[in-house]
């Protein structure tokens, strides 16, 4: 009987640990977990081809002429579920390149996202007038897998409100995930 209880407890623990992950186990096994965002930020070209797992809050989503999409992300550390965890300090920004068109209304400002992808280099903000910071060097990640999180009732966002949307632009969203 004790063995059954131990086995049942182990299965539940295994399910909690691996069942909540939003990125596939196969891709997660290729992630270089020793590589920090700060290292990549210093010299993204040195880490070209490395697989990273990052997340954060969408600043904006931009359609590309070739049918792809670029997502500008305010980076947050990930929690045990691989969900972005808001903190009080700035953790940087990065760009996600998705080779297909994403629904711009679905991937909107203020939503949380987790992405596993390959470092492609960097883009200087002044090279693309659509980006929010023309003095910033954005690490560029080619998306292999991404997960869009549904938002809890969370009236506070790190991203400044858009004109005409009021002080708390994200109060209307709820999360059941």
Legacy VTK file of the C-alpha trace (Angstrom):
# vtk DataFile Version 3.0
C-alpha trace
ASCII
DATASET POLYDATA
POINTS 177 float
0.000 0.000 0.000
2.823 2.407 0.867
4.435 1.683 -2.513
1.210 2.600 -4.313
0.949 5.887 -2.401
4.606 6.671 -3.201
4.100 5.809 -6.895
0.894 7.865 -7.075
2.625 10.837 -5.415
5.554 10.571 -7.829
3.199 10.528 -10.840
1.388 13.624 -9.590
4.679 15.437 -9.009
5.924 14.441 -12.478
2.659 15.702 -14.007
2.893 19.011 -12.176
6.487 19.591 -13.218
6.231 18.532 -16.846
2.518 18.966 -17.501
2.617 22.729 -16.914
5.515 23.428 -19.251
4.445 25.410 -22.290
7.477 24.680 -24.465
8.004 21.152 -25.774
10.433 18.904 -23.934
12.344 18.320 -27.180
13.035 22.024 -27.709
13.600 22.685 -23.998
16.385 20.083 -24.046
18.204 22.226 -26.654
17.996 25.432 -24.588
21.351 26.667 -23.298
20.233 27.401 -19.723
23.710 28.599 -18.718
23.431 31.489 -21.185
22.035 34.651 -19.583
20.193 37.496 -21.269
22.932 39.871 -20.132
25.594 37.812 -21.938
23.552 37.755 -25.129
22.809 41.474 -24.834
26.530 42.306 -24.651
27.304 40.496 -27.913
24.344 38.792 -29.628
26.407 37.829 -32.684
28.692 35.678 -30.510
25.714 33.504 -29.568
24.112 33.233 -33.010
22.453 29.828 -33.346
22.109 29.229 -29.578
18.624 28.314 -28.336
17.181 30.417 -25.501
13.962 30.415 -23.484
12.812 33.956 -22.674
9.578 35.682 -21.875
8.010 38.973 -21.067
5.327 41.489 -21.887
4.492 42.433 -25.465
5.253 46.066 -26.224
4.063 45.886 -29.825
3.546 43.468 -32.706
4.678 44.499 -36.176
3.749 42.864 -39.486
6.614 42.309 -41.930
6.414 42.776 -45.700
7.331 39.126 -46.299
4.344 37.872 -44.278
6.237 37.373 -41.037
5.777 39.140 -37.717
8.141 40.878 -35.292
7.204 41.121 -31.612
8.921 43.679 -29.383
9.065 42.291 -25.837
9.868 43.791 -22.443
11.748 40.893 -20.841
10.778 39.406 -17.495
12.309 36.395 -15.736
10.349 33.151 -16.088
8.798 31.295 -13.174
8.590 27.501 -12.739
5.706 27.327 -15.247
7.799 29.230 -17.807
5.475 32.236 -17.394
6.914 35.769 -17.244
7.158 37.086 -13.688
6.932 40.882 -13.326
9.551 42.477 -11.103
10.402 46.034 -10.108
13.672 46.235 -12.028
14.274 46.552 -15.770
15.397 43.307 -17.415
15.859 44.482 -20.990
13.989 44.155 -24.273
14.268 41.783 -27.201
12.658 41.107 -30.560
11.015 37.878 -31.658
10.888 37.082 -35.368
8.055 34.749 -36.358
8.176 33.498 -39.946
4.387 33.534 -40.277
1.719 36.168 -39.875
0.263 36.412 -36.367
-3.054 38.007 -35.530
-2.067 41.487 -34.378
-5.177 41.776 -32.208
-4.339 38.517 -30.447
-0.668 39.341 -29.835
-1.410 42.795 -28.487
0.348 45.235 -26.173
0.485 44.147 -22.524
0.012 40.402 -23.048
2.586 37.985 -21.653
4.535 35.693 -23.942
7.095 32.903 -23.583
9.325 32.067 -26.529
11.930 29.413 -27.251
14.051 30.332 -30.197
17.399 30.747 -31.860
19.574 33.842 -31.431
19.808 35.562 -34.829
21.907 38.597 -33.858
20.663 42.090 -33.090
18.735 45.024 -34.521
19.589 48.609 -33.672
16.459 50.600 -32.807
17.386 53.491 -35.055
17.489 51.082 -38.009
13.730 50.507 -37.723
11.653 53.596 -36.947
8.737 51.417 -35.797
10.580 50.258 -32.655
9.943 52.085 -29.372
13.575 52.932 -28.585
15.886 54.165 -31.321
18.978 54.025 -29.073
18.477 50.406 -27.970
20.247 47.321 -29.387
17.625 44.577 -29.446
18.736 40.945 -29.368
16.800 39.137 -32.134
15.338 35.664 -31.520
13.937 33.508 -34.327
10.885 31.834 -32.782
10.800 28.038 -32.748
7.871 27.864 -30.292
5.937 30.541 -28.491
3.165 30.632 -25.946
0.779 33.527 -25.437
-0.515 33.717 -21.885
-4.025 34.782 -21.026
-3.833 37.659 -18.558
-5.221 37.650 -15.027
-7.066 40.724 -13.907
-3.961 42.854 -13.888
-4.556 46.594 -14.176
-0.879 47.466 -14.008
1.402 47.137 -16.962
5.032 48.045 -17.429
4.190 49.270 -20.888
2.919 52.869 -20.874
-0.733 53.283 -21.779
-1.591 54.096 -25.361
-3.132 57.533 -25.912
-6.886 57.414 -25.396
-6.887 54.108 -23.507
-6.735 55.528 -19.988
-4.350 54.954 -17.137
-4.996 51.202 -16.821
-5.199 49.790 -20.349
-5.300 46.123 -19.340
-8.006 46.063 -16.666
-10.525 44.270 -18.864
-8.569 41.024 -19.275
-8.887 37.943 -17.136
-6.808 34.776 -17.121
-7.939 31.227 -16.571
-4.660 29.575 -17.632
LINES 1 178
177 0 1 2 3 4 5 6 7 8 9 10 11 12 13 14 15 16 17 18 19 20 21 22 23 24 25 26 27 28 29 30 31 32 33 34 35 36 37 38 39 40 41 42 43 44 45 46 47 48 49 50 51 52 53 54 55 56 57 58 59 60 61 62 63 64 65 66 67 68 69 70 71 72 73 74 75 76 77 78 79 80 81 82 83 84 85 86 87 88 89 90 91 92 93 94 95 96 97 98 99 100 101 102 103 104 105 106 107 108 109 110 111 112 113 114 115 116 117 118 119 120 121 122 123 124 125 126 127 128 129 130 131 132 133 134 135 136 137 138 139 140 141 142 143 144 145 146 147 148 149 150 151 152 153 154 155 156 157 158 159 160 161 162 163 164 165 166 167 168 169 170 171 172 173 174 175 176
